[in-house]
Amino acid sequence: MTTLWLIVVALLLATLLCLIPPLLRRAPPTATQPPEAGVRAFYLAQREQLRRDLNNGSLSPEAQARAEEELQRDLLQDLELRQPRATPMTGQRAGVAAACLLSVIIPVAAVLLYGQLGNPRAAVDVIMKPGAEPHANDAGDDMALAINTLAQRLRTTPDDADGWYTLARSYETLGRYTDAVAAYQQVLRLVPGQPAVLADMADALLSANQGTPDANAIAAVAQALAAQPDQPKALALAGMMALRRGDAAEALIHWERLQTLLPPDSEAARQIQTNIAQARAMASGAAPLAAAVTATPAAQSATGSANASTGTAATASPARIAGQARIAPALRDQVQPTDTVFILARPIEGSRMPLAIMQLRVSDLPRAFVLDDSKAMSPDATLSRATKVQVEIRVSRSGNAAARPGDLSGVLPDVGIRAEGLELVADTVVR
């Protein structure tokens, strides 16, 4: 802002330097006029000549009278022209007065005109937000800032169970499953044995392990069901883990119990019915079952979960975008293996809030990806509610979901919600 006003002052000074010096300059002295006595003597000589012409008969009396009248008139005019005029000092004083007046009027007029027609905030905006883009207030940026603020607050108030639970769910939204597990453990430290929290922690553990159950996840689900046998998410996860180890009968027990808890006409009930049909087929040996059956989005909808690894089979998913993600070879040396990779789908119009998001590391690429309703940030904003989306990949050095200068990005601008075989490439450097 200081630079702007320095430029304004310099321009005003330049204008005044062009206008004022001529006003202060002394006028050059004028040629000396003949004295008044000389003028009178000249006209008296002319009059004497007219009388001589009259006496010698070369001029008639009438002509002589007219000639004298003309001489008298000319004399009066010459005398008037030679009346005293303004001295150079008087003219100089007028020039100084005009210069002072302009020195005040020009700056004041410039400021008033700029205030009326200009935009005084424009320079401030440019200085405060250099290189800012239309999407500087990106929803991902706001969310990441809020999560970081919450995490810092919890360092000073570690006994806030609700705060830890909110932080854990937020980490899951960003795909930071290991951090989510740690936050859930803090909740359980403060309120031990909560069935819903145990189920959520088990879900995060499965996500961190790419859907493979470990001892901690199995123990958390068992503890949740022991405390609350009808805990919906725990039932869904228990059925998935049973089916993973080949026990279709136990999976049916958990899923059929879950089905009785869901509204009969809900999407969640229809999706869980699909998993039950698969488990029955596996139990009867009538049809082979895909090896990677996981907990259904139906169960997640019933419990408010939205995770990266607990999706259902393709037949049960209302929306699914799949493809291969990679970094352009020419830009590969500009990133580190530990840099964060975000793959997300945004609506083409309206809110910029992602409808689905997953998080990886550069070391994971190239890699196949799947975006579906299980990766939604909100149950009210899912892929199934859209028709076309914009699929993005972003390689972030800071780990922030919002774009920063130096990040890599790539965009597929017009993608259907059931697209397959996409090629998503991070081939652009964010400026």
Stockholm file with secondary structure:
# STOCKHOLM 1.0

chainA/1-431         MTTLWLIVVALLLATLLCLIPPLLRRAPPTATQPPEAGVRAFYLAQREQLRRDLNNGSLSPEAQARAEEELQRDLLQDLELRQPRATPMTGQRAGVAAACLLSVIIPVAAVLLYGQLGNPRAAVDVIMKPGAEPHANDAGDDMALAINTLAQRLRTTPDDADGWYTLARSYETLGRYTDAVAAYQQVLRLVPGQPAVLADMADALLSANQGTPDANAIAAVAQALAAQPDQPKALALAGMMALRRGDAAEALIHWERLQTLLPPDSEAARQIQTNIAQARAMASGAAPLAAAVTATPAAQSATGSANASTGTAATASPARIAGQARIAPALRDQVQPTDTVFILARPIEGSRMPLAIMQLRVSDLPRAFVLDDSKAMSPDATLSRATKVQVEIRVSRSGNAAARPGDLSGVLPDVGIRAEGLELVADTVVR
#=GR chainA/1-431 SS CHHHHHHHHHHHHHHHHHHHHHHHSCCCCCCCCCCHHHHHHHHHHHHHHHHHHHHTTSSCHHHHHHHHHHHHHHHHHHHHHTSCCCCHHHHHHHHHHHHHHHHHHHHHHHHHHHHHHSCTHHHHHHHHSTTCCTTTTCHHHHHHHHHHHHHHHHHHCTTCHHHHHHHHHHHHHTTCHHHHHHHHHHHHHHSTTCHHHHHHHHHHHHHHTTTCCCHHHHHHHHHHHHHCTTCHHHHHHHHHHHHHTTCHHHHHHHHHHHHHHSCTTSHHHHHHHHHHHHHHHHHHTSSCCCTTCCCCHHHHHHHTCCCSSCCCCGGGCSCEEEEEEEECGGGGGGSCTTSEEEEEEEESSSCCCCSEEEEEEGGGCSEEEEEEGGGCSBTTBCGGGCSEEEEEEEEESSCCSSCCTTCEEEEEEEEETTCCSEEEEECEECC
#=GC SS_cons         CHHHHHHHHHHHHHHHHHHHHHHHSCCCCCCCCCCHHHHHHHHHHHHHHHHHHHHTTSSCHHHHHHHHHHHHHHHHHHHHHTSCCCCHHHHHHHHHHHHHHHHHHHHHHHHHHHHHHSCTHHHHHHHHSTTCCTTTTCHHHHHHHHHHHHHHHHHHCTTCHHHHHHHHHHHHHTTCHHHHHHHHHHHHHHSTTCHHHHHHHHHHHHHHTTTCCCHHHHHHHHHHHHHCTTCHHHHHHHHHHHHHTTCHHHHHHHHHHHHHHSCTTSHHHHHHHHHHHHHHHHHHTSSCCCTTCCCCHHHHHHHTCCCSSCCCCGGGCSCEEEEEEEECGGGGGGSCTTSEEEEEEEESSSCCCCSEEEEEEGGGCSEEEEEEGGGCSBTTBCGGGCSEEEEEEEEESSCCSSCCTTCEEEEEEEEETTCCSEEEEECEECC
//
